[in-house]
Amino acid sequence: MLKIRKVLDRLLSVCFWLCILLLVWLTLLVTSFASFRIPSDSMEPSILPGDNILVNKWVIGGRIFNIWKAVEGKDVNIFRLPGFGKIKHNDVLVFNFPYPASWDSIGINLHTYYVKRCVALPGDSFEIKDSRYMVKGYNGTLGPEESEYRMKQILSSGKEQINDVIMNSFPLDDSIGWTIENFGPLFIPSEGSTVKMTPTNCKLYRNVIEWEQKKKLVLKGNSVMLGDSLISEYMFCKNYYFVAGDNRINSQDSRYWGLLPEEFIVGKTTLIWKSVDPNTGKIRWDRLFKKIR
């Protein structure tokens, strides 16, 4: 009996410490870091297919929400823990793709994560001129210069070279006529900022306003109706970002689907902790622990 009791005590002790370790691991996953494997080339040359990246959640804080409701496709309230920094221009972010059902309805998608570069922050005025990303008042370069140069080369090389490139961009409206080559200017909403509800702004901000208010935004002539109310301006409740892939020719990003809500951001990428060539299965040793810039 004494031997059985000792074995049971030892098993209970092992189970206890395993539970503690699991709790610590889950806490770290929620509050501190996450790891993702990159399947596509949308962030080349900065990040390659087969790279495994580490994501820092401490910059803006980890998220707490009802995972089960989110998995079922229901609206969830997302609470963010205090962060120790701010997202900056050119930070590379991992986020939940904000259009799980269709490109006119925002919702969190726990099955699909994207990695893109932040090219515009809340409160920015963003524009693309001849393939160059520009933010009013910001003098730095947004994204790798070689990607901008390559895109300009392809777009100027003739129709045969661009047949597979989708040129029409958000909000996919002929009356606005924006393309991935010439786009904007577009004001990126910040919490508490306001815009006048003109017919153009109705088209530009319909998705985010309907997501915030859970009401339909309808344009009737030159008037804008939010639910049953006529509105002349709108104050935003959330912060939004504009993100783009470094591989500008082959990246499904904000140029096509619009604004990224802050709640959907997982965190900022920091480094590549492992890299395996998807074609050969061999480890790319030169990419291990490489910082993502």
N, C-alpha and C positions, 0 to 999 in steps of 0.2 A: 504493500500500500504506500509506503514511504517513497519508493522508486516512482510509482505512478504519479504521486503528488508532486514530486520534484520535476517530472517530465511535463506535467500540466502547468506548473508554475513557470517553467522555462518557455513553454509555448505561448502562454499568456503574455510573458514579458516580451518575447519576439514580436507578437502581434501588436502589442502596445507601441513599440518603437517603430514598427512598420507603418502604423497609422499616423504617428507623429511625423515621420518622414514624408508620407503622402500628403499630409496637411500642409507641411512646409513647402513641398513641391507645387501644390495647387495654389498656394498663396503667392509664390514667386511668379507662377504663370499669369495670375490675375494682375499683379501689381508691378512686375518688374520686366519680364522679357518674354519673347516668343521666337520660334524658329519656323522658317518657311523655305520650301524648295521651289526654285524658279523653273517653270516649264516652258516659257516662251522667250522670244528674242526682243520683246518690246522695249527693254531697257538697255540693249546693246548700245555702246560698248562698255558701259559702266557695270552692268550685271549680265551674265551669260546664262543660257539654259543649262541647268544642272548645278548652278550655284545654290548653296544653302546659306541663307542670310539670318543674322541675329537682329531682332527688333527690340529697341529700347522703349519701354512704356513709361519710364520716369519723366520723360520730357514734358508731356502734357497730362500724365496720370493714367493709370489703368481704368478700365470700364467695368461697371457692375450693372447687370440687367438680367431679366428672366430669359435664360437660354432656351427653355422649353417652348415658351411662347414664340420666340424668334424663329426657332426651327419650324414651327407650324405656320410661319408666314404672317403672324399677327404683329400689330404695332406694339412696341415696347418702349418703356421709359428707360433711357440710358443715363446712369449717374457716373460721373468721372471723379476719381480720387484726385487729391491735390498733386499737381505736377511740380517739377523743379526747373522748368525752362519754358521756352516758347518755340513754336515752329517758325523757321526762317525760310527766306527765299533759297531755293536749290536743295532744301532738305529732301531726302528720298523717303517716302511714306508708304506704309502698308495699310490698306483699308478694306472694308467690306464693300463690294461693288454695290452702288446705290440704286440700281434698276433691275431687280430680279425678275420681274414679270414683263414689263414693257418700258420703253424709253420715255414715257410720259407719266410714270408713277414711281415715286421714290419709296424704297423700302429696304430694310437691312437683309442682307443675304449672307448667312453663316457658312454657306457652301462654297462661296466664290470670294477670293481675296485677290486684290490687285496691288502691284507695286509701281509707283510712278513718282516723278519729281514734282515738287511744289513750285509752281512758277508764278503764283499770285496768292496773296494773303487777304484776309478779311479787311475791307476798306480800300483795297487797291483798285486802280483802273487799268485793266489788262487789254493789250492789243497785239495783233500779229500783223506786221507789215513786211511784205515780200519774204515771208517765212521766218522773220526775226521776231522773237518774243520780246515784248516791251511792257514795262510797268511805269506809269507816270511817277516821276520823282526818284526812280531807282536807276542807278547808273551802271550796275553790274551786269554781267552776262548771265542769261537764264538758260541753263542746260549747256551741254557740251557744244563748243563752237564747230567741231567737226561734223556733228549731226546736222546743224543748220546749213553748213556748206554743202553737205551731201544732198540734202533735200533740195536746195536751190539748183544744184547740178541736174538732178533727176527731172525736176519740174520744167527746166529750160531746155531739156535735151530732145523734146519732140513727143508727139502723142503716143508713139509706140512704147515709150518708156513708162508712161503713167496710166496705161489702161487699167491696171489693177489697183490704182490709188483712188480711194474715195475722197473727192475734193469737197463736196458739200458738207457743211459743218453745222453744229448747234446754232440756232434752234431748228434747223432743217426747214426753213421758211423762205420761199422765193422772194417775198416782199422785203426781207432783210438782206438776203443774198450773201451771207458770209461764207467763206471757204477756209480750209486749213492753211491757205497761203496768205489770205487777207481777212482778218477777223477783228471785230470790235470797233471802237472800245466798249468794253463790258465792265460795269462796276461790280466788284465782288462784295456781296453784302456782309456786314458785320452786325453783331447783336446791337439793336437800338438804332441802326441807320435806317433812313427812309428814302423811298423813291416815289416820284410821281407816277400815277397809274395811267400812262399813255397807252395807246394800242401797242406800240413797240415793246414797252416794258411789261405789258401783260403777257406777251409771247415769251419774253426772255426769262421772266421770273415765275411763270405759272406753276411749274413743277414744285419749286420750293415753297411757294405760298400755299398751295393746296396741301403739301405735306405738313406744314406748320399748323394750318388752321383746320385741316380735315373737312374742308369745304371746297366746292367747285368755284374756280375763277373763270368767268365768262365774259367775252368781249361782245357787246351789243352796239354796233355802230362805232362811235368814239367813246362810249361809256363802258366802264368796267364794273361788273357785279361780282361780289364775293358772297356766295350763298344768296341770300335775299337782300343784301345791302349794297347800295351804290357807294363805291369808294373812289376818292381822288388821289390818295397816296397810301403807301403801306409802310409800316415799321416792322423790320425783321426781328424775329425772336432768337435766331441762331447765328453762329458764325459759319462761313463757307470758304472753300478753297478752290483754286483752279490747278489741276494737275495734268502733267503730260509725260509721255514716255520719251526716253532719249532717242529711241529709234523712231523718228518722226514719221517715216513713211509707213511703218507697220505697228501702230499702237492705238488701241481703242481707249481713248482718254477723254478728258473734259472738252476737247475740241469737238467731239461728237455728241456726248451725252450731257454736258453741262456742269453744274456746280456740285462740289462734294461737301456734304454736311460734316461739321467737326465731330459729331457723335460717332461717325462711322470709321474714324481713324483709329487704328490699333496702336501705332507708334512710329517712331523714326528708325530707319535701318542704320546700323552702325558698322557692321563688318561681315565679310564672307567667312564663315567658320569651316566650311567644307565645300569642295567643288568636284563634281564627277562629270566627265565628258559623256553626254547621253548617247553618243554614237559608238564610243569604244568601251565605255564602262570604266575607264581608267581615271584615277584621281589626278586632278590638275594641281600639283603641289605648289606651283607659283602663285595660285590664287588663295591659298589657305591663309586665314587671318588678315586678309587684305581689307583695308578701310574703304568704305563706300563714300565717295565724294561727289 
